[in-house]
Amino acid sequence: MNALLVIDVQNGIVSCGDYKEELFLMEQVIKDFKDSNCPVIFVQHVDDAEESPLKRGSIGSEIHSSLKDYSDFIIEKQTPSSFFQTELTQTLEKLGVDHLFIIGFETEFCCMFTAIAAYDRGYNVTFIKDATGTTNTAESYGMQGLDVKQFVGTVLHWSSVIEVVNYTEYTEKYK
């Protein structure tokens, strides 16, 4: 069975930039999964640090209002991996999931770490790179001209074990 992981689409992240295109693509993918009666699992990053925009219980940690009503499950995490010390593995096992599709925020951290962790646990993994977003830029990394989504997509694709597609390729193959 296929399942969709929607990672860190939270107020504290979405408020950091203009993510209209990413949110639009995320919603399209979510609607496809809902139409197919496949589970949509939101992963919510929470921090205990007072200064964190994702502080547990804060407005910033809440799932963004544009997508929150689509969730079948919400899994809390505190690290970049959606699997580390969470209920995700148990939830996926109960549902009989063998193929995970990944969208969401912090492409180069939480989305990538989760994709690798999912592969390590034996799942087939499809990473929809343009349905991810990041608050970081080429300037954040001091790497002129860096396209974070393209770079992460290329690295994961070169692994030959994680399928990387853009939204158009996803719709052509899976819709």
N, C-alpha and C positions, 0 to 999 in steps of 0.2 A: 504494500500500500504506500502511496505517496502522502507526504505531509509537508506543509509549508512552515518554516521558521521565520518569524518577523522579529528582527532583533533590534532592540533599543530605540524604537520609534517613540521617544519620550519628549515631553515639553522642554526639558533642560537642554536637549540636543537640537530639536527642531527650531527652537528660538534663536539659534546661533547663526542662521543664514537663510537664504532663499532656496528652499528645497521643493518648490512646487512641482517641478518635473519628476523628481525622485518619488515624491509622495503620490503623484498621479500614477506612475508606473507600478508602485507598490500596491496601490488600490486595485489596479487592473489584475495583477497576479492574484491578489487575495480573492477577488470576485471569481476568478477562474476556479480556484480551489473550493470556494463555497458552492459554486454551481455544480462541481463534480462530487460534492459531499466528502471531500478530503479534509482532514483536520488542519486548522490554522492555529498555530501555537505562537503566541507572543512571548518574547523573552524580555524581561524588564531588569535593567541593571540598577541596583540600589547600593548606595554607599552609606556608611555610618558617619563619615566626616562632616562636620558642621558646614564647612565652606563648599562642599560639593553641590553642583547644580542638580545632581541626582540623589540627594540626601533622602534616605528612607522617610516616607511620609510627607515629603514636600510636593508642592505643585510641579516642580521640575521633574520629579521622578515618575509622575503619572504618564500613562500611555497617552499619546497625542489624540485629541478628540476626533480628528478626521478619520482615524482608523480603529479606535479602541472597541467599537461595537462589533467588530468582525471576529474578535478572538473567541476561540473555543476553549483555550487553556491559556493561563498566564503562568510562566515559570520565572521565579526571581533568581538572579545571579549576582555575584559580587566580583567576578573576574572576567577577563575577555572571553573565556570559553563558556558557552552555554551549558556544557556538560559537567564542569568541575563543581563538585559539591552542590548539585541541584537535583531536582526530581525529573529532569528531562529524560534520562535513559529509561526509567521506570514507566514514564508516560508513553514513550514511543513503543516500548515492549508490549504494554497493555493494548495499544492500538494496532499492533502488528505492522508497524512501519518498517520499510526497508529502503526507501528512497526519500531523501530530504532535499528540499529546494530551499535556498537561503536568499533572503532579502533583508534590508534594514540599514541601520546606521553603524558608523565607524567601520567602514569597509576594510581598512587595513588592520584593525584590531579585532573587534568582537565578531564581525562577519567572517574574516579569514581564519581566526583561531577556531571558531565553531566549525567551519568547513573541514579543517584539518582534523579536529577532534572527532567529527562525525565519520570521516573516512577511517580513522584509526579504530573506530568501534565497529567497522564492517558495513556501514551504510553506503549506498550509492549516493553521490552528492552532486547536485546541480546548483551552481552559483550564478545568479542572474545579476551580472555586474552593474548594469545601468539602473537597476532597481535597488541599488545601495547608495549611500551617501556618507560623507565624512565632514567633520568640522575642521579638519586639517587641510593645509594647502602646500604648494611647493615652497612657499615662504616659511611655513611652520617647520619644515624639514631642512630649510636652507639648501634646497635642491632645485635650482632654476629649471623651469619647464616641466617639472614632474606632474603627471596626471595620475593621481593616486589610484583611482578606479581602474585605469588602463594598466598601471603597473601591477596591481594586485591580481587583476584578471590574467595578465600574462604569466605571472609567477605560478598561479594555481593551474593554469592551462598547461604550462610546461611540465608540471608534475605528472601529467598523463593519468592521473587517478581521480581528479576532480573535474567534472564537466563545467566549463565556463561558457555561458551564452549571454548575448544581449537580449533585450526584450523581444525584438523581432524574431530572433532565432528560437527563443522559447515558444512563442506563439506558433511558429511554423512546425515545430517538432511535437509540442505537447498539447496544443489547444484543439 
